[in-house]
């Protein structure tokens, strides 16, 4: 890992993802989690202030990047909920089947090398009756914006740790066996190629 990826990129992502409009989206979904929560891509802990300690008993934070974890130190110290970290990727989650009440994924599916495999693993570890809470930026509905997403992706992935600006979030959820029971979408900030978002709740599709 080079100097940029180790020292600059994590701070850049932390800064960009601290945007106030994005924080509102985080609050919308994080505050609704409950029980034992698996947070996939806990990163620098930007979701931690939005957990409700009256609803959440424990957080398991999954993220392989040590530099992001170091950036989360202050936010972790202020947390009132027990937090454990698994410094691993999400395509193979080392958690027993049917063992968590909520899965949370925010602004993470864009960087996972195999997001379908990761989403299937999230489904596996979720207890019956549990829910997936998500907020992700992804593919825009406007042709001109999608064109810029495709044009800028090669450069953006290098700058932002492998982030894809325009992944088809609803199609990915369905493809991995999830049924979105609540989903909203729209531009929440700027630039447009990074700010078309999908957020809501999904449950396992029992017909698959």
Order of alpha helices (4+ residues) and beta strands (2+ residues): alpha-alpha-beta-beta-alpha-alpha-beta-beta-alpha-beta-alpha-alpha-beta-alpha-beta
